[in-house]
Amino acid sequence: MHRRAETFDYEKVIKQGHDLPLLRHLNVDRLINRPLGGLIVRAVKDTSITPNALTYMAFVATVVAAACFCIEGRPFVVAGALIQLIANFLDSADGMLARAKSLTTRFGATLDLMFDRIGDLLLYGSLIVAYYNATHDVRLSIAALVGLAIFNLQVSLYYLVEAYEAKTRTGMSGETRALIGWLIVVVTLVCRLEILMGMLVVVPVLNVLYRVWHFHRLERV
């Protein structure tokens, strides 16, 4: 006699985010990515596919998207934009599957976080290549590369402050990454990659300033 599969409880397995001011009104992670990730979870929940397997799939999709961005030609750039979106859906699904199957582990959470950060570097770096291939704008391309370096600095500062506050949470950037993923699709379709380049120049600098300011507001122990 076959055991009936347990009902998939979407609200139980979805992770609550930061609810930042902008994302409170434009939370595409909650409105789009998580529901689509939930469809993936429903499809694989009763199979042998593990949450870590979805994490690896998401990373491979990100690598493929980055490779597409590095190839000259609009069709490849559009393909890269769509593939990185699929990677985001898989990235939403891995944690949900872990919670649905009661398979959450620190290893899985850290693996997801590690591949997210590597994926960010590959994706944003390849977008700079795509912009340069399309425009041959050396100045903004170099400025964006500097911005990418500062982006990685602000990520390091974020985790330093988290460690100082003795927080153990992981994967708290899902909402922002989802929004950026959809922004990549939009600017790619309208051929305005310079918008992303400008953001890459300005936003990381503001984030570094904010991280330093936030740290000095904490209790000194």
C-alpha positions in Angstrom: 0.0 0.0 0.0 1.5 3.3 -1.1 1.9 6.1 1.5 0.1 9.2 0.4 2.4 12.2 -0.2 2.2 14.9 2.4 0.4 18.1 1.4 2.8 20.9 0.4 2.3 23.9 2.7 3.6 26.9 0.8 3.1 29.4 3.7 4.9 27.2 6.1 8.1 26.8 4.0 8.4 30.3 2.6 11.0 32.4 4.4 10.1 35.7 5.8 12.4 38.5 4.6 13.6 41.9 5.8 10.6 43.9 4.5 12.8 46.8 3.5 11.0 50.1 2.6 11.4 49.7 -1.2 10.8 46.0 -1.2 7.6 46.4 0.9 6.0 47.7 -2.3 8.1 46.0 -4.9 8.9 42.6 -3.4 9.1 40.5 -6.6 10.7 37.8 -4.5 7.5 37.3 -2.5 5.1 38.1 -5.4 6.8 36.2 -8.3 10.0 34.2 -7.4 8.8 32.4 -4.3 5.5 31.3 -5.9 7.4 30.0 -9.0 9.9 28.4 -6.7 7.0 26.8 -4.9 6.0 25.2 -8.2 9.4 23.6 -8.5 9.2 22.3 -4.9 5.8 20.8 -5.6 7.3 19.0 -8.7 10.3 17.5 -6.9 9.2 17.2 -3.3 8.3 13.5 -3.6 11.4 12.6 -5.7 15.0 11.9 -4.6 16.1 15.4 -5.6 17.7 17.1 -2.6 17.7 20.8 -1.6 21.5 20.9 -2.2 20.9 19.5 -5.7 18.7 22.5 -6.5 21.5 24.8 -5.1 23.9 23.2 -7.6 21.4 23.5 -10.4 20.9 27.2 -9.6 24.7 27.8 -9.6 25.2 26.0 -12.9 22.4 28.1 -14.5 24.1 31.2 -13.2 27.4 30.1 -14.8 25.6 29.5 -18.1 24.0 32.9 -17.9 27.3 34.6 -17.2 28.8 32.7 -20.2 26.0 34.0 -22.4 26.6 37.5 -21.3 30.2 37.2 -22.4 29.3 36.3 -25.9 28.8 39.2 -28.3 25.3 39.4 -29.8 22.0 40.5 -28.5 20.4 37.0 -28.6 23.1 35.7 -26.2 22.6 38.6 -23.9 18.8 38.1 -23.8 19.3 34.4 -23.3 21.7 35.2 -20.4 19.1 37.5 -18.8 16.4 34.8 -19.0 18.7 32.0 -17.7 19.7 34.0 -14.7 16.1 34.4 -13.9 15.6 30.7 -14.0 18.6 30.4 -11.6 16.8 32.8 -9.2 13.7 30.6 -9.3 15.8 27.5 -8.4 17.6 29.5 -5.7 14.2 30.3 -4.2 13.2 26.7 -4.3 16.2 25.1 -2.6 15.5 26.5 0.9 11.8 25.9 0.5 12.4 22.3 -0.4 14.7 21.9 2.6 12.0 23.2 4.9 9.3 21.1 3.2 11.4 18.0 3.7 12.7 19.0 7.1 16.3 18.8 5.7 17.5 22.2 6.7 21.2 22.1 7.7 23.9 24.7 8.3 25.9 23.1 5.5 23.1 23.6 3.0 22.5 27.2 4.1 26.2 28.0 3.9 26.5 26.2 0.5 23.6 28.3 -0.8 25.2 31.5 0.5 28.6 30.6 -0.9 27.3 29.9 -4.4 25.1 33.1 -4.2 28.2 35.2 -3.6 30.3 33.5 -6.3 27.3 33.7 -8.7 26.9 37.5 -8.0 30.6 38.1 -8.9 30.3 36.0 -12.1 27.0 37.6 -13.1 27.8 41.2 -12.5 31.3 40.8 -14.0 29.8 39.2 -17.1 27.3 42.0 -17.4 30.2 44.5 -17.6 31.6 42.4 -20.4 28.2 42.5 -22.2 28.0 46.3 -21.8 31.6 46.7 -23.1 30.9 44.4 -26.1 27.8 46.4 -27.0 29.2 49.9 -26.5 33.0 49.8 -26.3 32.6 52.4 -23.5 36.0 52.0 -21.7 35.4 54.6 -19.0 32.1 53.3 -17.7 33.2 49.7 -18.0 36.3 50.4 -15.8 34.2 52.4 -13.3 31.8 49.4 -13.1 34.7 47.1 -12.5 35.8 49.3 -9.6 32.2 49.3 -8.4 32.2 45.5 -8.5 35.3 45.4 -6.3 33.5 47.8 -3.9 30.4 45.6 -4.0 32.5 42.7 -2.8 33.9 44.9 -0.1 30.5 45.9 1.2 29.5 42.2 1.3 32.5 41.5 3.5 31.6 44.4 5.7 28.1 43.1 6.0 29.2 39.7 7.3 31.8 41.4 9.6 29.0 43.4 11.3 26.8 40.3 11.4 29.6 38.4 13.2 30.0 41.3 15.6 26.3 41.2 16.4 26.7 37.4 16.8 24.0 36.7 14.3 23.9 33.4 12.5 21.3 34.0 9.9 22.2 33.3 6.3 20.7 34.0 2.9 19.1 37.3 3.8 19.7 39.0 0.4 17.0 37.1 -1.5 14.6 40.0 -1.9 17.3 42.3 -3.3 18.8 39.7 -5.6 15.3 38.9 -7.0 14.7 42.5 -7.7 18.0 42.9 -9.5 17.3 39.7 -11.5 14.1 41.2 -12.9 15.9 44.5 -13.5 18.5 42.7 -15.5 15.8 41.3 -17.7 14.1 44.7 -18.2 17.3 46.7 -19.1 18.4 43.9 -21.4 15.2 43.8 -23.3 15.2 47.6 -23.7 19.0 47.7 -24.5 19.9 50.0 -21.5 22.7 48.1 -19.8 24.2 51.5 -18.8 21.5 51.7 -16.1 23.0 48.6 -14.4 26.6 50.0 -14.9 25.6 53.2 -13.2 24.0 51.4 -10.3 27.2 49.2 -10.0 29.2 52.4 -9.7 27.0 54.2 -7.2 25.1 51.7 -5.0 28.1 49.8 -3.6 29.8 53.0 -2.4 26.6 54.0 -0.6 26.3 50.6 0.9 29.9 50.8 2.3 29.1 54.2 3.8 25.9 52.8 5.3 27.7 49.7 6.8 30.3 51.9 8.5 27.6 54.2 9.8 25.5 51.3 11.0 28.4 49.7 12.8 29.2 52.9 14.8 25.6 53.0 16.0 25.8 49.5 17.6 26.5 48.9 21.3 30.2 48.9 21.9 31.2 45.7 23.7 
